[in-house]
Amino acid sequence: MKEIAEGILRKMKSRLEQPVSYKIPLGDNEVPLNPLIAKKIKLEYSGNIFCVNCGRKSNKSFNQGYCYPCFTSLAQCDICIVRPEQCHYDQGTCREPEWGLKHCMHDHIVYLANSSGVKVGITRRSQVPTRWIDQGAIQALAVFRVNTRLQAGLVEVIFKSQVSDRTSWQKMLKGNNPEIDLLAVRDEIFEQCNDSIGEVKKRFGDESVEMLNDSESINIDYPVVEYPTKVKSFNFDKTANVSGKLMGIKGQYLIFDSGVLNIRKFAGYDVKIDKLAS
């Protein structure tokens, strides 16, 4: 057994290559994961959790890595992050106006993706294609550019009348979803929702919502040698040691021959990675 790194876990970093290139942050270390595919590794949780924002030791993690005081005070933990149509920055009630100005009052992309089937989503323009990779999408298509997070949320709600905004993580991890003609789906939804999109433009101005007519669907390939037929999820709160042959990485999941581990869920956990003998 050889120790690779130890430290506070953060969500995996990715780069769009063929296949996607992954690194896992542990404290000050960033461990390249692609070279560990098909190797036996072990992740060991020490039992300690530290807030990803303030660094305070916490007995429990909230909202993927925050201590309770940060969870209840930070704008990035507000309900409008998961329901952007409820963004209240313009009402002057944002928990952190400077954070909101930096993250919510800039260009966003409304997109279609194929992760466990077609879905709609939004992300900051600067987060393309990271957001798509984090969701395990095998295809993605930018549909609209909008000026703010609120406007993106309103357009997303309109699209949700036609397609889901959720991913079935179990289905996504089985890796057997077929390709979809996202351009055709986009055109069909736009035909159904044109009037509603027009109402958003009328409210915020024609320049607030720009349809990206020249956008092309991209394909995303993940470093997976074998997908599971049944998806069993590991949980550090129940099992401190997770080990096995690393069969692949998709989204924010490590896929072992014995189960899967959602790295993002355990951000802030103190973890050690070891390479095991074959």
C-alpha positions as CSV (number, residue, x, y, z in Angstrom):
1,M,0.0,0.0,0.0
2,K,1.3,3.5,-0.9
3,E,-0.2,6.7,0.4
4,I,-0.9,9.1,-2.4
5,A,-2.3,12.2,-0.5
6,E,-4.3,13.3,2.5
7,G,-6.3,16.4,3.2
8,I,-9.7,18.1,3.1
9,L,-11.7,16.8,0.2
10,R,-13.2,19.2,-2.4
11,K,-15.2,18.4,-5.5
12,M,-13.2,17.0,-8.4
13,K,-11.7,19.4,-11.0
14,S,-12.2,18.5,-14.6
15,R,-11.0,19.5,-18.0
16,L,-12.8,18.8,-21.3
17,E,-10.6,16.3,-23.1
18,Q,-11.2,13.0,-24.8
19,P,-11.8,11.5,-22.3
20,V,-12.4,14.1,-19.5
21,S,-9.4,14.7,-17.4
22,Y,-10.0,14.6,-13.6
23,K,-8.1,15.8,-10.5
24,I,-9.2,15.4,-6.9
25,P,-8.2,18.2,-4.5
26,L,-7.1,17.0,-1.1
27,G,-5.9,20.0,1.0
28,D,-3.0,21.6,-0.9
29,N,-2.7,18.6,-3.2
30,E,-4.4,17.9,-6.5
31,V,-4.2,14.2,-7.4
32,P,-4.5,13.2,-11.1
33,L,-7.1,10.5,-11.2
34,N,-7.0,9.3,-14.8
35,P,-3.8,7.3,-14.2
36,L,-5.5,5.5,-11.4
37,I,-8.2,4.0,-13.6
38,A,-8.2,0.2,-13.4
39,K,-6.0,0.4,-10.3
40,K,-6.9,-0.6,-6.8
41,I,-7.2,2.4,-4.4
42,K,-8.6,3.1,-1.0
43,L,-10.1,6.3,0.4
44,E,-10.1,6.5,4.2
45,Y,-12.2,9.1,6.1
46,S,-10.6,10.2,9.4
47,G,-13.9,11.2,11.0
48,N,-13.2,14.9,10.9
49,I,-15.2,17.4,8.9
50,F,-14.1,21.0,8.2
51,C,-16.3,23.7,6.6
52,V,-15.2,24.4,3.0
53,N,-15.9,28.1,3.5
54,C,-14.5,29.1,6.9
55,G,-12.5,26.0,7.8
56,R,-14.2,25.5,11.2
57,K,-14.5,21.9,12.4
58,S,-18.0,20.7,12.2
59,N,-19.9,17.7,13.5
60,K,-22.0,17.6,10.3
61,S,-21.8,18.8,6.8
62,F,-24.6,21.0,5.3
63,N,-25.2,21.6,1.6
64,Q,-22.1,19.7,0.5
65,G,-19.5,21.0,2.8
66,Y,-20.6,23.9,4.9
67,C,-20.9,24.2,8.7
68,Y,-24.3,25.3,10.0
69,P,-23.5,29.0,10.6
70,C,-22.2,29.3,7.0
71,F,-25.1,27.3,5.6
72,T,-27.6,29.8,7.2
73,S,-25.7,33.0,6.3
74,L,-24.0,32.6,2.9
75,A,-25.8,33.6,-0.3
76,Q,-24.4,30.6,-2.1
77,C,-26.4,28.4,0.3
78,D,-29.7,30.3,-0.2
79,I,-32.7,28.6,-1.7
80,C,-32.4,30.8,-4.9
81,I,-29.3,28.9,-5.8
82,V,-31.4,25.8,-6.5
83,R,-34.4,27.8,-7.6
84,P,-32.9,30.7,-9.6
85,E,-36.3,32.0,-10.6
86,Q,-36.5,33.1,-6.9
87,C,-33.4,35.3,-7.1
88,H,-34.1,38.4,-5.0
89,Y,-30.9,40.4,-5.6
90,D,-32.9,43.2,-7.2
91,Q,-35.1,43.4,-4.1
92,G,-32.1,44.3,-2.0
93,T,-32.4,41.2,0.2
94,C,-29.4,39.2,-1.0
95,R,-27.5,37.7,2.0
96,E,-24.2,38.9,0.4
97,P,-24.8,41.6,-2.1
98,E,-21.2,41.6,-3.3
99,W,-21.2,37.9,-3.9
100,G,-24.6,38.2,-5.7
101,L,-23.2,40.9,-7.9
102,K,-20.2,38.8,-8.9
103,H,-22.1,35.5,-9.4
104,C,-25.7,36.2,-10.3
105,M,-25.6,39.5,-12.2
106,H,-23.5,38.2,-15.1
107,D,-24.2,36.2,-18.2
108,H,-25.8,32.8,-17.7
109,I,-26.4,30.0,-20.2
110,V,-29.7,28.1,-20.5
111,Y,-28.8,24.6,-21.9
112,L,-30.1,21.2,-22.8
113,A,-28.1,18.2,-21.8
114,N,-28.3,14.4,-22.0
115,S,-27.2,12.9,-18.8
116,S,-29.9,10.3,-17.9
117,G,-32.1,11.6,-20.7
118,V,-32.7,15.1,-22.0
119,K,-32.9,17.9,-19.3
120,V,-32.8,21.6,-19.1
121,G,-30.3,23.5,-16.8
122,I,-28.6,26.8,-16.3
123,T,-25.1,27.8,-15.4
124,R,-22.9,30.9,-15.4
125,R,-21.3,31.4,-18.8
126,S,-17.8,30.9,-17.1
127,Q,-18.9,27.5,-15.9
128,V,-19.3,26.0,-19.4
129,P,-18.5,23.1,-19.9
130,T,-17.6,22.3,-16.2
131,R,-21.3,22.3,-15.2
132,W,-22.1,19.8,-17.9
133,I,-19.3,17.5,-16.9
134,D,-20.3,17.7,-13.2
135,Q,-23.7,16.4,-14.1
136,G,-22.3,13.5,-16.1
137,A,-23.8,14.7,-19.4
138,I,-22.7,12.9,-22.5
139,Q,-24.1,15.7,-24.7
140,A,-24.8,19.3,-24.1
141,L,-26.2,22.3,-26.1
142,A,-26.1,25.9,-25.1
143,V,-29.6,27.3,-26.1
144,F,-29.8,30.9,-24.6
145,R,-27.5,33.5,-23.2
146,V,-29.2,35.7,-20.6
147,N,-28.1,38.7,-18.6
148,T,-28.7,37.5,-15.1
149,R,-29.4,34.4,-13.0
150,L,-33.0,35.5,-12.4
151,Q,-33.7,35.7,-16.1
152,A,-32.0,32.3,-16.6
153,G,-34.2,30.8,-13.9
154,L,-37.4,32.2,-15.5
155,V,-36.4,30.8,-18.9
156,E,-35.6,27.4,-17.3
157,V,-39.0,27.3,-15.7
158,I,-40.6,27.8,-19.2
159,F,-38.5,24.9,-20.6
160,K,-39.5,22.7,-17.6
161,S,-43.0,22.7,-19.0
162,Q,-41.6,20.5,-21.8
163,V,-38.5,18.6,-20.3
164,S,-37.2,17.7,-16.9
165,D,-34.6,19.7,-15.0
166,R,-33.4,16.6,-13.0
167,T,-30.8,13.9,-13.6
168,S,-31.3,10.3,-12.4
169,W,-27.9,9.7,-11.1
170,Q,-28.3,5.9,-11.0
171,K,-29.3,5.8,-14.7
172,M,-26.5,8.3,-15.5
173,L,-23.9,6.0,-13.9
174,K,-25.0,2.9,-15.8
175,G,-23.8,4.6,-19.0
176,N,-26.4,3.2,-21.3
177,N,-28.4,6.2,-22.3
178,P,-28.7,6.7,-26.1
179,E,-27.7,9.9,-27.9
180,I,-30.4,12.5,-28.5
181,D,-30.8,15.1,-31.3
182,L,-30.6,18.1,-28.9
183,L,-31.0,20.6,-31.8
184,A,-34.3,19.0,-32.7
185,V,-35.4,19.0,-29.1
186,R,-34.4,22.7,-28.8
187,D,-36.4,23.7,-31.9
188,E,-39.5,21.7,-30.8
189,I,-39.4,23.3,-27.3
190,F,-38.8,26.8,-28.7
191,E,-41.8,26.4,-31.0
192,Q,-44.0,25.5,-28.0
193,C,-42.5,28.2,-25.7
194,N,-41.9,31.1,-28.0
195,D,-44.7,33.3,-26.6
196,S,-43.5,32.7,-23.0
197,I,-39.9,33.6,-23.9
198,G,-41.3,36.7,-25.5
199,E,-42.8,37.7,-22.2
200,V,-39.4,37.5,-20.5
201,K,-37.9,39.7,-23.2
202,K,-40.8,42.1,-22.8
203,R,-40.2,42.3,-19.0
204,F,-36.4,42.7,-19.2
205,G,-35.7,44.0,-22.7
206,D,-35.0,42.2,-26.0
207,E,-31.2,42.0,-25.2
208,S,-31.9,40.1,-22.0
209,V,-32.4,36.8,-23.7
210,E,-30.4,35.8,-26.8
211,M,-31.0,32.6,-28.7
212,L,-27.7,31.0,-29.6
213,N,-28.7,29.8,-33.1
214,D,-25.2,28.9,-34.1
215,S,-24.5,26.8,-31.1
216,E,-23.6,23.2,-31.7
217,S,-24.1,20.1,-29.6
218,I,-21.0,18.8,-28.0
219,N,-20.2,15.2,-27.0
220,I,-18.4,14.4,-23.7
221,D,-16.5,11.2,-23.2
222,Y,-15.6,10.0,-19.7
223,P,-12.7,7.8,-18.5
224,V,-14.7,4.7,-17.7
225,V,-13.5,1.1,-18.6
226,E,-16.7,-0.5,-17.2
227,Y,-20.0,0.8,-16.1
228,P,-22.0,-0.9,-13.2
229,T,-25.1,-2.9,-14.0
230,K,-26.4,-2.2,-10.4
231,V,-25.5,1.1,-8.6
232,K,-24.5,0.8,-5.0
233,S,-23.6,4.0,-3.3
234,F,-20.9,4.4,-0.6
235,N,-21.4,6.8,2.3
236,F,-18.5,7.9,4.5
237,D,-20.9,8.6,7.3
238,K,-21.6,4.9,7.4
239,T,-18.4,3.4,6.1
240,A,-15.1,5.1,6.8
241,N,-13.1,3.0,4.2
242,V,-14.0,2.8,0.6
243,S,-11.8,0.6,-1.6
244,G,-11.7,-1.4,-4.8
245,K,-10.6,-1.2,-8.4
246,L,-11.4,2.2,-9.9
247,M,-13.4,1.4,-13.0
248,G,-14.0,5.0,-14.0
249,I,-15.1,8.5,-13.3
250,K,-18.3,10.3,-14.4
251,G,-19.8,13.5,-13.2
252,Q,-18.6,13.8,-9.6
253,Y,-18.6,10.1,-9.0
254,L,-15.8,7.6,-8.6
255,I,-17.0,4.2,-10.0
256,F,-15.5,1.2,-8.3
257,D,-16.0,-2.4,-9.0
258,S,-17.9,-2.6,-5.7
259,G,-19.9,0.6,-5.8
260,V,-19.8,4.4,-6.4
261,L,-18.8,7.4,-4.3
262,N,-20.2,10.9,-4.8
263,I,-17.1,13.1,-4.1
264,R,-19.0,16.4,-4.1
265,K,-21.3,15.1,-1.4
266,F,-18.4,14.7,1.0
267,A,-16.6,18.0,0.4
268,G,-15.0,19.1,3.7
269,Y,-14.3,15.6,4.9
270,D,-10.7,14.8,5.9
271,V,-9.7,11.9,3.6
272,K,-6.6,9.9,2.7
273,I,-6.1,8.1,-0.6
274,D,-3.8,5.1,-0.8
275,K,-2.8,3.0,-3.8
276,L,-3.2,-0.7,-3.1
277,A,-1.2,-3.6,-4.4
278,S,-2.7,-5.3,-7.4
